[in-house]
Amino acid sequence: MVVLKYSIAFLACTFSIFSYANEIIFNNIKINNTVEKCIIFSPVDTTNEKNSVLMVIKANVEKPTYECGCRSMLLDYSVDVQSNEEPFQVLRSKISVLSSQELLLPLSTDSKLIASRELTINFSCSN
């Protein structure tokens, strides 16, 4: 399991979003990808739709997910937020990636939940 860390300078430029009057800067986004030998996920951009935060992410398919131990073509993804108290999950869903493509994934349905906090985006087999 590999956790990729993106530098604060890169994130300040790439992952700055504006939510109404509040600026949201992701200081640290980690991608925890247990199927990295089959699919490589790379963040591209973020956008705000009403109060939801969405991430454009590039999925580069290297080989079929069954070669990474998955029993279906579905993947689980979740977004965890680190807080002062205890980490909490703000979103969990399933996706299917059959070919290399850009995906638009929700990070949160309420931008205030993830504003200025560390996020971990998890990808794994949905067995």
C-alpha positions as CSV (number, residue, x, y, z in Angstrom):
1,M,0.0,0.0,0.0
2,V,1.5,3.3,-1.1
3,V,0.6,6.7,0.1
4,L,1.5,9.5,-2.3
5,K,2.1,12.9,-0.8
6,Y,1.8,16.0,-2.9
7,S,3.8,19.1,-1.9
8,I,2.1,22.1,-0.3
9,A,3.4,24.4,-3.0
10,F,1.9,22.2,-5.8
11,L,-1.4,21.9,-3.9
12,A,-1.6,25.7,-3.2
13,C,-1.5,26.3,-6.9
14,T,-3.5,23.3,-8.1
15,F,-6.0,22.5,-5.4
16,S,-7.2,26.0,-4.4
17,I,-10.9,26.4,-4.7
18,F,-13.3,29.1,-3.7
19,S,-16.4,28.3,-1.9
20,Y,-18.6,31.4,-2.0
21,A,-16.5,33.8,0.2
22,N,-14.4,31.1,1.9
23,E,-11.1,30.0,0.3
24,I,-10.4,26.3,0.6
25,I,-6.8,25.2,0.3
26,F,-6.0,21.5,0.7
27,N,-2.7,21.5,2.6
28,N,-2.1,17.8,2.1
29,I,-3.9,15.3,0.0
30,K,-2.8,11.6,0.2
31,I,-3.9,8.9,-2.2
32,N,-4.0,5.5,-0.7
33,N,-4.4,3.1,-3.7
34,T,-4.3,-0.6,-3.0
35,V,-4.7,-1.4,-6.8
36,E,-1.8,0.8,-7.9
37,K,-0.3,-2.0,-10.0
38,C,-3.5,-2.0,-12.1
39,I,-4.7,1.6,-12.0
40,I,-2.7,4.7,-11.2
41,F,-4.8,7.7,-9.9
42,S,-3.4,11.2,-10.4
43,P,-5.3,14.4,-9.2
44,V,-5.8,16.9,-12.0
45,D,-8.0,19.7,-10.6
46,T,-10.8,20.5,-8.2
47,T,-14.1,22.3,-8.7
48,N,-17.0,23.5,-6.7
49,E,-20.6,22.8,-7.7
50,K,-22.9,24.7,-5.4
51,N,-21.6,23.6,-2.0
52,S,-20.1,20.3,-3.1
53,V,-16.4,19.8,-3.8
54,L,-15.4,17.6,-6.8
55,M,-12.0,16.4,-8.0
56,V,-11.0,15.7,-11.5
57,I,-8.7,12.7,-11.3
58,K,-6.9,10.8,-14.1
59,A,-7.2,7.1,-14.0
60,N,-4.5,5.3,-16.0
61,V,-5.3,1.6,-16.4
62,E,-2.1,-0.5,-16.5
63,K,-3.8,-3.9,-16.4
64,P,-7.2,-5.4,-15.5
65,T,-8.1,-5.2,-11.8
66,Y,-8.5,-9.0,-11.5
67,E,-4.7,-9.1,-11.7
68,C,-4.6,-7.1,-8.5
69,G,-6.9,-9.5,-6.6
70,C,-10.2,-7.8,-7.3
71,R,-13.2,-10.1,-7.9
72,S,-15.3,-7.5,-9.7
73,M,-14.7,-4.4,-11.9
74,L,-16.0,-2.2,-9.2
75,L,-13.7,-0.2,-6.9
76,D,-14.4,1.4,-3.5
77,Y,-13.4,4.9,-3.0
78,S,-13.7,7.0,0.2
79,V,-12.6,10.4,1.4
80,D,-11.2,10.6,5.0
81,V,-10.6,13.9,6.8
82,Q,-8.0,14.3,9.5
83,S,-9.2,16.5,12.3
84,N,-7.8,17.6,15.7
85,E,-9.9,14.9,17.4
86,E,-10.2,11.8,15.3
87,P,-10.2,11.1,11.5
88,F,-13.6,10.8,10.0
89,Q,-15.0,9.6,6.7
90,V,-17.0,12.2,4.7
91,L,-17.8,10.2,1.6
92,R,-17.8,6.6,0.4
93,S,-18.8,5.3,-3.0
94,K,-18.1,2.8,-5.8
95,I,-16.6,3.5,-9.2
96,S,-15.8,1.4,-12.3
97,V,-12.7,2.1,-14.4
98,L,-12.6,0.0,-17.5
99,S,-10.2,2.2,-19.5
100,S,-7.8,5.1,-18.9
101,Q,-9.9,8.3,-18.4
102,E,-10.5,11.4,-16.4
103,L,-13.1,10.9,-13.6
104,L,-15.1,13.6,-11.7
105,L,-15.3,12.3,-8.1
106,P,-17.1,14.0,-5.3
107,L,-14.9,14.8,-2.3
108,S,-17.6,16.2,-0.1
109,T,-21.2,17.4,-0.3
110,D,-20.4,20.2,2.1
111,S,-17.2,22.2,1.5
112,K,-17.0,23.2,5.1
113,L,-16.2,19.6,6.2
114,I,-13.0,19.5,4.3
115,A,-11.9,23.2,4.3
116,S,-8.2,23.5,5.2
117,R,-7.9,19.9,6.4
118,E,-5.8,17.0,5.4
119,L,-7.6,14.5,3.1
120,T,-6.9,10.9,2.3
121,I,-8.6,9.5,-0.8
122,N,-8.7,5.7,-0.6
123,F,-9.1,3.3,-3.6
124,S,-9.5,-0.5,-3.2
125,C,-11.2,-3.6,-4.6
126,S,-14.9,-3.8,-4.0
127,N,-15.1,-7.5,-3.2
